[in-house]
Each structure stands twice: as C-alpha cells, then as structure tokens.
C-alpha cells in the first residue's frame, strides 16, 4: 500500500535528501518519515473502525466518529507540517504540493465542527 498525500511526495529524489546545513549534509529524515507513516496509518484505521461501526448499525458511534475526525485532522496537520520541515524552503513554494496540503489539512480541523467541538462530544460521551 502506498502512503497517502504528503508522504508520497517525499522521496529520496526530493530536495530533502540533498539539503545541507552549514556545508554539511542535513541528514536523513527516515525516522521522521517512519513516524509520519505510523500516524497516518493509525488515523486511517480509526476512520475505518468508525465506518465498520456504521455499517453494522451500531447506535453509539458518535463518540468514535468525533475521535476519528479529531485525530485524523490533527495528524494531517502534523504530517504536512513535518513534510514542509523535511523539504525545507521548498515546502513553502507553490510548485511543491506540500504547501497546498498543509492548507487543506488546516481546513479539515475547522469544517464539519472544529476539533474543540469534537472534544466536547467525546468528553460528553465519556462522562455519561
């Protein structure tokens, strides 16, 4: 399975692999990429879990739906932020898709109920 979005855009041929700091190689972002991929997969599985709950006609899925929306949108923002960090100055250029992906990730935190509202839904379900 190919990683989605920002992860597919960062490859060894990208500027991140040839970037230098003060004349020395900037280092490999492999650990950061591994963390990014793990977070994206965890968010994906949470969303799939909610979809299965809905398919099974479970009644109390709203708490899990709020968790999935909140977590996935927060992870999208973190991963795109990390992608821009890996790409350095190139990440802010409109020619690279990471800049647009970060704007798209930010809006997912806002529409369909802000993440603060999702947290209220989760907290209310936990306290009842």
The first five atom37 places (N, CA, C, CB, O) and aatype in JSON, in Angstrom:
{
  "aatype": [20, 20, 20, 20, 20, 20, 20, 20, 20, 20, 20, 20, 20, 20, 20, 20, 20, 20, 20, 20, 20, 20, 20, 20, 20, 20, 20, 20, 20, 20, 20, 20, 20, 20, 20, 20, 20, 20, 20, 20, 20, 20, 20, 20, 20, 20, 20, 20, 20, 20, 20, 20, 20, 20, 20, 20, 20, 20, 20, 20, 20, 20, 20, 20, 20, 20, 20, 20, 20, 20, 20, 20, 20, 20, 20, 20, 20, 20, 20, 20, 20, 20, 20, 20, 20, 20, 20, 20, 20, 20, 20, 20, 20, 20, 20, 20, 20, 20, 20, 20, 20, 20, 20, 20, 20, 20, 20, 20, 20, 20, 20, 20, 20, 20, 20, 20, 20, 20, 20, 20, 20, 20, 20, 20, 20, 20, 20, 20],
  "atom_mask": [
    [1, 1, 1, 1, 1],
    [1, 1, 1, 1, 1],
    [1, 1, 1, 1, 1],
    [1, 1, 1, 1, 1],
    [1, 1, 1, 1, 1],
    [1, 1, 1, 1, 1],
    [1, 1, 1, 1, 1],
    [1, 1, 1, 1, 1],
    [1, 1, 1, 1, 1],
    [1, 1, 1, 1, 1],
    [1, 1, 1, 1, 1],
    [1, 1, 1, 1, 1],
    [1, 1, 1, 1, 1],
    [1, 1, 1, 1, 1],
    [1, 1, 1, 1, 1],
    [1, 1, 1, 1, 1],
    [1, 1, 1, 1, 1],
    [1, 1, 1, 1, 1],
    [1, 1, 1, 1, 1],
    [1, 1, 1, 1, 1],
    [1, 1, 1, 1, 1],
    [1, 1, 1, 1, 1],
    [1, 1, 1, 1, 1],
    [1, 1, 1, 1, 1],
    [1, 1, 1, 1, 1],
    [1, 1, 1, 1, 1],
    [1, 1, 1, 1, 1],
    [1, 1, 1, 1, 1],
    [1, 1, 1, 1, 1],
    [1, 1, 1, 1, 1],
    [1, 1, 1, 1, 1],
    [1, 1, 1, 1, 1],
    [1, 1, 1, 1, 1],
    [1, 1, 1, 1, 1],
    [1, 1, 1, 1, 1],
    [1, 1, 1, 1, 1],
    [1, 1, 1, 1, 1],
    [1, 1, 1, 1, 1],
    [1, 1, 1, 1, 1],
    [1, 1, 1, 1, 1],
    [1, 1, 1, 1, 1],
    [1, 1, 1, 1, 1],
    [1, 1, 1, 1, 1],
    [1, 1, 1, 1, 1],
    [1, 1, 1, 1, 1],
    [1, 1, 1, 1, 1],
    [1, 1, 1, 1, 1],
    [1, 1, 1, 1, 1],
    [1, 1, 1, 1, 1],
    [1, 1, 1, 1, 1],
    [1, 1, 1, 1, 1],
    [1, 1, 1, 1, 1],
    [1, 1, 1, 1, 1],
    [1, 1, 1, 1, 1],
    [1, 1, 1, 1, 1],
    [1, 1, 1, 1, 1],
    [1, 1, 1, 1, 1],
    [1, 1, 1, 1, 1],
    [1, 1, 1, 1, 1],
    [1, 1, 1, 1, 1],
    [1, 1, 1, 1, 1],
    [1, 1, 1, 1, 1],
    [1, 1, 1, 1, 1],
    [1, 1, 1, 1, 1],
    [1, 1, 1, 1, 1],
    [1, 1, 1, 1, 1],
    [1, 1, 1, 1, 1],
    [1, 1, 1, 1, 1],
    [1, 1, 1, 1, 1],
    [1, 1, 1, 1, 1],
    [1, 1, 1, 1, 1],
    [1, 1, 1, 1, 1],
    [1, 1, 1, 1, 1],
    [1, 1, 1, 1, 1],
    [1, 1, 1, 1, 1],
    [1, 1, 1, 1, 1],
    [1, 1, 1, 1, 1],
    [1, 1, 1, 1, 1],
    [1, 1, 1, 1, 1],
    [1, 1, 1, 1, 1],
    [1, 1, 1, 1, 1],
    [1, 1, 1, 1, 1],
    [1, 1, 1, 1, 1],
    [1, 1, 1, 1, 1],
    [1, 1, 1, 1, 1],
    [1, 1, 1, 1, 1],
    [1, 1, 1, 1, 1],
    [1, 1, 1, 1, 1],
    [1, 1, 1, 1, 1],
    [1, 1, 1, 1, 1],
    [1, 1, 1, 1, 1],
    [1, 1, 1, 1, 1],
    [1, 1, 1, 1, 1],
    [1, 1, 1, 1, 1],
    [1, 1, 1, 1, 1],
    [1, 1, 1, 1, 1],
    [1, 1, 1, 1, 1],
    [1, 1, 1, 1, 1],
    [1, 1, 1, 1, 1],
    [1, 1, 1, 1, 1],
    [1, 1, 1, 1, 1],
    [1, 1, 1, 1, 1],
    [1, 1, 1, 1, 1],
    [1, 1, 1, 1, 1],
    [1, 1, 1, 1, 1],
    [1, 1, 1, 1, 1],
    [1, 1, 1, 1, 1],
    [1, 1, 1, 1, 1],
    [1, 1, 1, 1, 1],
    [1, 1, 1, 1, 1],
    [1, 1, 1, 1, 1],
    [1, 1, 1, 1, 1],
    [1, 1, 1, 1, 1],
    [1, 1, 1, 1, 1],
    [1, 1, 1, 1, 1],
    [1, 1, 1, 1, 1],
    [1, 1, 1, 1, 1],
    [1, 1, 1, 1, 1],
    [1, 1, 1, 1, 1],
    [1, 1, 1, 1, 1],
    [1, 1, 1, 1, 1],
    [1, 1, 1, 1, 1],
    [1, 1, 1, 1, 1],
    [1, 1, 1, 1, 1],
    [1, 1, 1, 1, 1],
    [1, 1, 1, 1, 1],
    [1, 1, 1, 1, 1],
    [1, 1, 1, 1, 1]
  ],
  "atom_positions": [
    [[0.84, -1.17, 0.0], [0.0, 0.0, 0.0], [0.89, 1.24, 0.0], [-0.96, 0.0, 1.22], [1.83, 1.35, 0.79]],
    [[0.6, 2.14, -0.87], [1.37, 3.36, -0.99], [0.89, 4.39, 0.03], [1.27, 3.93, -2.42], [-0.32, 4.58, 0.19]],
    [[1.83, 5.07, 0.73], [1.4, 6.08, 1.69], [0.7, 7.24, 1.0], [2.6, 6.59, 2.5], [1.02, 7.57, -0.14]],
    [[-0.25, 7.87, 1.69], [-1.05, 8.93, 1.07], [-0.38, 10.28, 1.1], [-2.37, 9.03, 1.74], [0.59, 10.51, 1.82]],
    [[-0.93, 11.17, 0.29], [-0.65, 12.6, 0.35], [0.79, 13.01, 0.45], [-1.35, 13.15, 1.46], [1.62, 12.69, -0.41]],
    [[1.08, 13.73, 1.51], [2.39, 14.33, 1.69], [3.51, 13.29, 1.71], [2.42, 15.13, 2.97], [4.62, 13.56, 1.26]],
    [[3.21, 12.09, 2.22], [4.25, 11.06, 2.28], [4.65, 10.59, 0.9], [3.78, 9.89, 3.1], [5.82, 10.26, 0.69]],
    [[3.74, 10.53, -0.06], [4.09, 10.08, -1.4], [4.94, 11.09, -2.12], [2.84, 9.79, -2.2], [5.66, 10.75, -3.06]],
    [[4.87, 12.33, -1.7], [5.61, 13.4, -2.38], [7.06, 13.49, -1.91], [4.92, 14.73, -2.16], [7.89, 14.11, -2.57]],
    [[7.37, 12.89, -0.78], [8.73, 12.96, -0.25], [9.44, 11.67, -0.6], [8.73, 13.2, 1.3], [9.12, 10.61, -0.07]],
    [[10.39, 11.76, -1.5], [11.16, 10.59, -1.9], [12.63, 10.93, -1.81], [10.78, 10.14, -3.33], [13.01, 12.07, -1.54]],
    [[13.45, 9.95, -2.04], [14.89, 10.2, -1.98], [15.37, 11.15, -3.06], [15.65, 8.9, -2.09], [16.48, 11.67, -2.98]],
    [[14.55, 11.39, -4.07], [14.93, 12.32, -5.13], [14.54, 13.75, -4.79], [14.28, 11.91, -6.45], [14.9, 14.68, -5.52]],
    [[13.81, 13.95, -3.71], [13.39, 15.29, -3.33], [14.56, 16.09, -2.76], [12.24, 15.21, -2.32], [15.58, 15.53, -2.37]],
    [[14.39, 17.41, -2.71], [15.46, 18.26, -2.18], [15.88, 17.91, -0.76], [15.02, 19.69, -2.22], [17.0, 18.21, -0.36]],
    [[14.99, 17.27, 0.01], [15.32, 16.93, 1.39], [16.53, 16.0, 1.46], [14.13, 16.27, 2.07], [17.29, 16.06, 2.43]],
    [[16.72, 15.17, 0.46], [17.82, 14.22, 0.51], [19.15, 14.86, 0.13], [17.55, 13.05, -0.41], [20.2, 14.27, 0.4]],
    [[19.13, 16.03, -0.47], [20.37, 16.67, -0.89], [20.63, 17.97, -0.14], [20.34, 16.94, -2.38], [21.62, 18.66, -0.41]],
    [[19.77, 18.32, 0.8], [19.9, 19.58, 1.52], [21.11, 19.53, 2.46], [18.62, 19.88, 2.31], [21.46, 18.49, 3.0]],
    [[21.74, 20.69, 2.63], [22.87, 20.76, 3.56], [22.66, 21.92, 4.52], [24.21, 20.92, 2.79], [22.0, 22.91, 4.21]],
    [[23.25, 21.76, 5.69], [23.23, 22.81, 6.7], [24.66, 23.2, 7.02], [22.47, 22.34, 7.99], [25.45, 22.36, 7.46]],
    [[24.99, 24.44, 6.81], [26.33, 24.95, 7.1], [27.41, 24.11, 6.43], [26.57, 24.99, 8.6], [28.47, 23.87, 7.0]],
    [[27.12, 23.66, 5.19], [28.11, 22.9, 4.42], [28.11, 21.41, 4.68], [29.44, 23.43, 4.7], [28.79, 20.67, 3.97]],
    [[27.37, 20.94, 5.67], [27.33, 19.51, 5.96], [25.96, 18.95, 5.56], [27.62, 19.23, 7.47], [24.98, 19.68, 5.49]],
    [[25.93, 17.67, 5.29], [24.65, 17.04, 4.92], [23.65, 17.21, 6.06], [24.85, 15.53, 4.58], [24.0, 17.08, 7.23]],
    [[22.42, 17.49, 5.7], [21.38, 17.74, 6.71], [20.93, 16.46, 7.4], [20.18, 18.43, 6.07], [20.24, 16.53, 8.42]],
    [[21.29, 15.34, 6.87], [20.89, 14.08, 7.5], [19.64, 13.52, 6.85], [20.65, 14.27, 8.98], [18.93, 14.2, 6.1]],
    [[19.4, 12.29, 7.15], [18.27, 11.6, 6.55], [17.04, 11.72, 7.44], [18.62, 10.12, 6.31], [17.13, 11.56, 8.65]],
    [[15.91, 11.99, 6.83], [14.68, 12.14, 7.61], [13.93, 10.82, 7.81], [13.78, 13.14, 6.94], [12.71, 10.83, 7.97]],
    [[14.65, 9.69, 7.8], [13.95, 8.4, 7.81], [13.13, 8.18, 9.07], [14.95, 7.28, 7.66], [12.04, 7.61, 8.98]],
    [[13.61, 8.6, 10.22], [12.84, 8.4, 11.45], [11.58, 9.25, 11.44], [13.69, 8.73, 12.68], [10.51, 8.81, 11.87]],
    [[11.71, 10.47, 10.95], [10.55, 11.34, 10.86], [9.54, 10.77, 9.88], [10.97, 12.77, 10.43], [8.33, 10.8, 10.14]],
    [[10.01, 10.24, 8.76], [9.11, 9.61, 7.79], [8.4, 8.4, 8.39], [9.89, 9.2, 6.53], [7.22, 8.18, 8.14]],
    [[9.13, 7.61, 9.17], [8.52, 6.44, 9.81], [7.43, 6.86, 10.79], [9.6, 5.61, 10.55], [6.36, 6.25, 10.83]],
    [[7.69, 7.9, 11.56], [6.68, 8.42, 12.49], [5.47, 8.95, 11.73], [7.27, 9.52, 13.37], [4.33, 8.72, 12.14]],
    [[5.71, 9.65, 10.65], [4.61, 10.18, 9.84], [3.73, 9.06, 9.3], [5.16, 11.04, 8.69], [2.51, 9.13, 9.37]],
    [[4.36, 8.03, 8.75], [3.61, 6.91, 8.18], [2.81, 6.19, 9.25], [4.57, 5.92, 7.48], [1.67, 5.78, 9.0]],
    [[3.38, 6.03, 10.44], [2.68, 5.36, 11.53], [1.46, 6.15, 11.97], [3.62, 5.15, 12.71], [0.4, 5.58, 12.2]],
    [[1.6, 7.47, 12.09], [0.49, 8.32, 12.49], [-0.64, 8.29, 11.46], [0.96, 9.75, 12.71], [-1.81, 8.23, 11.81]],
    [[-0.27, 8.34, 10.19], [-1.28, 8.32, 9.13], [-2.03, 6.99, 9.15], [-0.63, 8.56, 7.74], [-3.25, 6.96, 9.0]],
    [[-1.31, 5.89, 9.32], [-1.97, 4.58, 9.34], [-2.88, 4.44, 10.55], [-0.92, 3.46, 9.33], [-3.97, 3.88, 10.43]],
    [[-2.47, 4.93, 11.7], [-3.33, 4.89, 12.9], [-4.61, 5.7, 12.67], [-2.56, 5.43, 14.14], [-5.7, 5.25, 13.04]],
    [[-4.49, 6.86, 12.07], [-5.67, 7.68, 11.78], [-6.58, 6.97, 10.79], [-5.25, 9.06, 11.23], [-7.8, 6.97, 10.96]],
    [[-6.0, 6.37, 9.78], [-6.79, 5.65, 8.77], [-7.57, 4.5, 9.42], [-5.86, 5.11, 7.65], [-8.74, 4.31, 9.12]],
    [[-6.91, 3.75, 10.3], [-7.58, 2.62, 10.95], [-8.71, 3.08, 11.87], [-6.57, 1.79, 11.74], [-9.73, 2.41, 11.98]],
    [[-8.53, 4.22, 12.52], [-9.6, 4.77, 13.36], [-10.81, 5.14, 12.51], [-9.09, 6.01, 14.14], [-11.95, 4.87, 12.9]],
    [[-10.59, 5.75, 11.37], [-11.69, 6.1, 10.46], [-12.37, 4.83, 9.95], [-11.16, 6.95, 9.27], [-13.6, 4.77, 9.91]],
    [[-11.59, 3.83, 9.56], [-12.16, 2.57, 9.07], [-13.0, 1.9, 10.16], [-11.06, 1.62, 8.59], [-14.05, 1.32, 9.87]],
    [[-12.54, 1.97, 11.39], [-13.27, 1.37, 12.5], [-14.65, 2.01, 12.65], [-12.47, 1.51, 13.81], [-15.64, 1.3, 12.84]],
    [[-14.72, 3.32, 12.56], [-16.0, 4.02, 12.65], [-16.9, 3.64, 11.47], [-15.79, 5.55, 12.68], [-18.1, 3.43, 11.65]],
    [[-16.32, 3.53, 10.29], [-17.11, 3.15, 9.12], [-17.71, 1.75, 9.31], [-16.23, 3.18, 7.85], [-18.86, 1.52, 8.94]],
    [[-16.96, 0.83, 9.88], [-17.48, -0.51, 10.16], [-18.58, -0.46, 11.21], [-16.35, -1.44, 10.62], [-19.57, -1.19, 11.1]],
    [[-18.43, 0.4, 12.22], [-19.48, 0.54, 13.24], [-20.78, 1.01, 12.59], [-19.03, 1.53, 14.34], [-21.85, 0.51, 12.92]],
    [[-20.68, 1.96, 11.69], [-21.86, 2.48, 11.0], [-22.47, 1.39, 10.11], [-21.5, 3.72, 10.16], [-23.69, 1.24, 10.07]],
    [[-21.62, 0.64, 9.41], [-22.12, -0.46, 8.56], [-22.84, -1.52, 9.37], [-20.96, -1.09, 7.8], [-23.77, -2.15, 8.87]],
    [[-22.42, -1.74, 10.63], [-23.07, -2.73, 11.5], [-24.29, -2.16, 12.21], [-22.07, -3.25, 12.53], [-24.89, -2.84, 13.05]],
    [[-24.65, -0.92, 11.89], [-25.8, -0.24, 12.51], [-25.67, -0.12, 14.02], [-27.06, -0.98, 12.18], [-26.67, -0.18, 14.73]],
    [[-24.45, 0.07, 14.51], [-24.27, 0.31, 15.94], [-24.83, 1.69, 16.28], [-22.77, 0.19, 16.35], [-24.7, 2.63, 15.5]],
    [[-25.43, 1.79, 17.44], [-26.14, 3.02, 17.81], [-25.21, 4.11, 18.33], [-27.19, 2.71, 18.85], [-25.4, 5.28, 18.02]],
    [[-24.22, 3.75, 19.1], [-23.38, 4.74, 19.79], [-22.04, 4.93, 19.1], [-23.16, 4.32, 21.25], [-20.99, 4.67, 19.67]],
    [[-22.09, 5.4, 17.87], [-20.84, 5.6, 17.13], [-20.39, 7.06, 17.13], [-21.0, 5.13, 15.7], [-19.29, 7.36, 16.67]],
    [[-21.22, 7.97, 17.64], [-20.89, 9.4, 17.53], [-19.6, 9.75, 18.28], [-22.03, 10.24, 18.06], [-18.83, 10.59, 17.81]],
    [[-19.37, 9.13, 19.43], [-18.13, 9.38, 20.17], [-16.92, 8.96, 19.33], [-18.13, 8.61, 21.52], [-15.93, 9.69, 19.25]],
    [[-17.0, 7.8, 18.7], [-15.89, 7.29, 17.91], [-15.73, 8.07, 16.61], [-16.09, 5.81, 17.62], [-14.62, 8.24, 16.1]],
    [[-16.84, 8.52, 16.08], [-16.79, 9.35, 14.89], [-16.08, 10.67, 15.2], [-18.22, 9.62, 14.36], [-15.25, 11.13, 14.41]],
    [[-16.39, 11.26, 16.34], [-15.73, 12.5, 16.75], [-14.24, 12.26, 16.99], [-16.38, 13.07, 18.03], [-13.41, 13.1, 16.63]],
    [[-13.91, 11.12, 17.59], [-12.49, 10.78, 17.82], [-11.75, 10.66, 16.5], [-12.37, 9.46, 18.62], [-10.64, 11.18, 16.35]],
    [[-12.36, 9.97, 15.54], [-11.72, 9.76, 14.24], [-11.51, 11.09, 13.52], [-12.55, 8.82, 13.37], [-10.43, 11.33, 12.97]],
    [[-12.53, 11.94, 13.51], [-12.43, 13.23, 12.83], [-11.36, 14.1, 13.47], [-13.78, 13.96, 12.85], [-10.53, 14.69, 12.78]],
    [[-11.38, 14.16, 14.8], [-10.42, 14.99, 15.51], [-8.98, 14.49, 15.3], [-10.76, 15.02, 17.01], [-8.08, 15.26, 14.97]],
    [[-8.79, 13.19, 15.5], [-7.44, 12.63, 15.41], [-6.9, 12.71, 13.98], [-7.44, 11.18, 15.89], [-5.76, 13.11, 13.77]],
    [[-7.72, 12.32, 13.01], [-7.25, 12.32, 11.61], [-6.9, 13.73, 11.15], [-8.32, 11.72, 10.69], [-5.91, 13.91, 10.44]],
    [[-7.69, 14.72, 11.52], [-7.39, 16.08, 11.07], [-6.16, 16.64, 11.79], [-8.59, 17.0, 11.31], [-5.36, 17.36, 11.19]],
    [[-6.0, 16.31, 13.07], [-4.78, 16.73, 13.78], [-3.54, 16.07, 13.19], [-4.89, 16.39, 15.28], [-2.51, 16.73, 13.03]],
    [[-3.63, 14.79, 12.86], [-2.5, 14.08, 12.27], [-2.19, 14.63, 10.88], [-2.78, 12.57, 12.19], [-1.02, 14.75, 10.51]],
    [[-3.21, 14.95, 10.11], [-2.98, 15.54, 8.78], [-2.17, 16.82, 8.91], [-4.32, 15.82, 8.05], [-1.25, 17.06, 8.13]],
    [[-2.5, 17.63, 9.9], [-1.76, 18.88, 10.11], [-0.32, 18.6, 10.55], [-2.48, 19.74, 11.17], [0.61, 19.24, 10.07]],
    [[-0.14, 17.65, 11.47], [1.21, 17.31, 11.93], [2.07, 16.76, 10.8], [1.14, 16.28, 13.07], [3.23, 17.15, 10.65]],
    [[1.51, 15.87, 10.0], [2.27, 15.23, 8.93], [2.64, 16.24, 7.85], [1.46, 14.07, 8.31], [3.77, 16.23, 7.35]],
    [[1.71, 17.11, 7.48], [2.07, 18.11, 6.47], [3.08, 19.11, 7.0], [0.81, 18.86, 5.99], [3.95, 19.57, 6.26]],
    [[2.98, 19.44, 8.29], [3.99, 20.31, 8.9], [5.37, 19.64, 8.86], [3.59, 20.65, 10.37], [6.36, 20.28, 8.54]],
    [[5.41, 18.35, 9.18], [6.68, 17.61, 9.1], [7.2, 17.53, 7.67], [6.51, 16.2, 9.68], [8.4, 17.63, 7.44]],
    [[6.29, 17.35, 6.71], [6.71, 17.29, 5.3], [7.35, 18.61, 4.88], [5.5, 16.98, 4.39], [8.37, 18.62, 4.19]],
    [[6.75, 19.7, 5.3], [7.33, 21.02, 4.98], [8.68, 21.19, 5.65], [6.37, 22.15, 5.4], [9.6, 21.76, 5.07]],
    [[8.8, 20.7, 6.88], [10.09, 20.78, 7.58], [11.15, 19.96, 6.84], [9.94, 20.27, 9.04], [12.29, 20.41, 6.7]],
    [[10.79, 18.78, 6.38], [11.74, 17.94, 5.65], [12.17, 18.59, 4.34], [11.13, 16.56, 5.38], [13.34, 18.54, 3.96]],
    [[11.21, 19.2, 3.66], [11.51, 19.84, 2.37], [12.23, 21.17, 2.53], [10.23, 20.04, 1.59], [12.75, 21.71, 1.56]],
    [[12.26, 21.7, 3.74], [12.92, 22.99, 3.97], [12.19, 24.1, 3.26], [14.37, 22.94, 3.5], [10.96, 24.11, 3.24]],
    [[12.9, 25.03, 2.68], [12.31, 26.17, 1.99], [11.43, 25.76, 0.82], [13.39, 27.08, 1.51], [10.5, 26.48, 0.45]],
    [[11.73, 24.6, 0.22], [10.92, 24.13, -0.9], [9.48, 23.84, -0.47], [11.54, 22.87, -1.51], [8.55, 23.94, -1.27]],
    [[9.29, 23.5, 0.79], [7.97, 23.16, 1.28], [6.98, 24.31, 1.23], [8.06, 22.67, 2.67], [5.77, 24.09, 1.18]],
    [[7.49, 25.54, 1.23], [6.63, 26.71, 1.2], [6.35, 27.21, -0.21], [7.26, 27.81, 2.0], [5.54, 28.12, -0.41]],
    [[7.02, 26.61, -1.18], [6.84, 27.06, -2.55], [5.58, 26.45, -3.15], [8.05, 26.7, -3.4], [5.27, 25.28, -2.91]],
    [[4.85, 27.23, -3.92], [3.62, 26.75, -4.54], [3.87, 25.64, -5.55], [2.89, 27.91, -5.21], [2.95, 24.89, -5.87]],
    [[5.09, 25.52, -6.05], [5.42, 24.47, -7.02], [5.42, 23.1, -6.37], [6.77, 24.75, -7.65], [5.28, 22.09, -7.06]],
    [[5.57, 23.04, -5.05], [5.56, 21.77, -4.33], [4.2, 21.59, -3.67], [6.7, 21.72, -3.27], [3.66, 22.55, -3.11]],
    [[3.63, 20.39, -3.73], [2.26, 20.18, -3.22], [2.15, 20.25, -1.7], [1.75, 18.85, -3.69], [1.04, 20.33, -1.19]],
    [[3.25, 20.21, -0.98], [3.17, 20.22, 0.49], [2.52, 21.49, 1.0], [4.57, 20.08, 1.09], [1.8, 21.46, 2.01]],
    [[2.75, 22.59, 0.34], [2.16, 23.88, 0.76], [0.64, 23.82, 0.69], [2.69, 25.04, -0.12], [-0.04, 24.23, 1.63]],
    [[0.11, 23.32, -0.4], [-1.35, 23.18, -0.55], [-1.91, 22.15, 0.41], [-1.71, 22.8, -2.0], [-2.98, 22.33, 0.97]],
    [[-1.17, 21.06, 0.59], [-1.63, 20.01, 1.5], [-1.75, 20.52, 2.93], [-0.68, 18.81, 1.46], [-2.64, 20.11, 3.68]],
    [[-0.85, 21.42, 3.31], [-0.92, 21.97, 4.66], [-2.15, 22.85, 4.82], [0.35, 22.77, 4.99], [-2.82, 22.82, 5.85]],
    [[-2.45, 23.64, 3.8], [-3.68, 24.47, 3.84], [-4.91, 23.58, 3.9], [-3.76, 25.4, 2.61], [-5.85, 23.86, 4.65]],
    [[-4.92, 22.51, 3.12], [-6.04, 21.57, 3.13], [-6.18, 20.89, 4.49], [-5.87, 20.51, 2.02], [-7.29, 20.7, 4.99]],
    [[-5.05, 20.53, 5.09], [-5.08, 19.88, 6.4], [-5.64, 20.82, 7.46], [-3.68, 19.4, 6.81], [-6.38, 20.39, 8.34]],
    [[-5.28, 22.08, 7.38], [-5.77, 23.04, 8.37], [-7.28, 23.19, 8.29], [-5.11, 24.41, 8.17], [-7.95, 23.28, 9.32]],
    [[-7.82, 23.2, 7.09], [-9.27, 23.38, 6.96], [-10.01, 22.16, 7.49], [-9.65, 23.63, 5.49], [-11.15, 22.29, 7.94]],
    [[-9.39, 20.97, 7.45], [-10.07, 19.79, 7.99], [-10.24, 19.88, 9.5], [-9.31, 18.52, 7.63], [-11.12, 19.25, 10.07]],
    [[-9.38, 20.66, 10.15], [-9.54, 20.87, 11.59], [-10.71, 21.79, 11.9], [-8.26, 21.44, 12.19], [-11.2, 21.82, 13.03]],
    [[-11.17, 22.54, 10.91], [-12.18, 23.57, 11.14], [-13.56, 23.14, 10.67], [-11.78, 24.85, 10.44], [-14.52, 23.25, 11.44]],
    [[-13.7, 22.65, 9.44], [-15.04, 22.36, 8.93], [-15.59, 21.07, 9.53], [-15.03, 22.26, 7.41], [-14.85, 20.26, 10.1]],
    [[-16.89, 20.89, 9.39], [-17.62, 19.76, 10.0], [-17.47, 19.76, 11.51], [-17.12, 18.43, 9.43], [-17.47, 18.7, 12.13]],
    [[-17.36, 20.93, 12.11], [-17.2, 21.05, 13.56], [-15.74, 21.12, 13.91], [-17.87, 19.87, 14.29], [-14.96, 20.23, 13.58]],
    [[-15.36, 22.18, 14.57], [-13.96, 22.32, 14.95], [-13.54, 21.19, 15.86], [-13.71, 23.68, 15.63], [-14.38, 20.5, 16.44]],
    [[-12.26, 20.99, 15.97], [-11.78, 19.92, 16.83], [-12.11, 20.16, 18.3], [-10.28, 19.76, 16.67], [-12.21, 19.21, 19.07]],
    [[-12.29, 21.42, 18.7], [-12.72, 21.69, 20.07], [-14.13, 21.16, 20.29], [-12.66, 23.2, 20.37], [-14.43, 20.62, 21.36]],
    [[-14.99, 21.31, 19.3], [-16.35, 20.77, 19.4], [-16.29, 19.24, 19.44], [-17.23, 21.25, 18.22], [-17.04, 18.62, 20.19]],
    [[-15.42, 18.65, 18.64], [-15.28, 17.18, 18.66], [-14.83, 16.71, 20.04], [-14.29, 16.72, 17.58], [-15.27, 15.67, 20.51]],
    [[-13.96, 17.47, 20.67], [-13.5, 17.12, 22.02], [-14.65, 17.19, 23.02], [-12.36, 18.05, 22.46], [-14.73, 16.38, 23.94]],
    [[-15.54, 18.17, 22.85], [-16.72, 18.25, 23.72], [-17.63, 17.04, 23.53], [-17.5, 19.54, 23.44], [-18.14, 16.5, 24.51]],
    [[-17.83, 16.63, 22.3], [-18.65, 15.44, 22.02], [-18.05, 14.21, 22.7], [-18.78, 15.2, 20.49], [-18.76, 13.42, 23.31]],
    [[-16.74, 14.06, 22.58], [-16.04, 12.91, 23.18], [-16.17, 12.96, 24.7], [-14.54, 12.88, 22.77], [-16.51, 11.97, 25.34]],
    [[-15.89, 14.11, 25.28], [-15.94, 14.25, 26.74], [-17.35, 13.98, 27.26], [-15.49, 15.66, 27.16], [-17.53, 13.3, 28.27]],
    [[-18.34, 14.51, 26.57], [-19.74, 14.3, 26.99], [-20.09, 12.81, 26.97], [-20.71, 15.09, 26.07], [-20.75, 12.31, 27.88]],
    [[-19.64, 12.11, 25.93], [-19.92, 10.68, 25.85], [-19.2, 9.9, 26.96], [-19.51, 10.14, 24.49], [-19.74, 8.92, 27.47]],
    [[-18.01, 10.34, 27.31], [-17.26, 9.64, 28.37], [-17.88, 9.87, 29.75], [-15.8, 10.11, 28.38], [-17.83, 8.99, 30.6]],
    [[-18.45, 11.04, 29.97], [-18.99, 11.39, 31.28], [-20.41, 10.91, 31.49], [-18.93, 12.87, 31.46], [-20.92, 10.97, 32.61]],
    [[-21.07, 10.43, 30.46], [-22.46, 9.95, 30.61], [-22.5, 8.5, 30.95], [-23.26, 10.18, 29.35], [-23.58, 7.94, 31.12]]
  ]
}
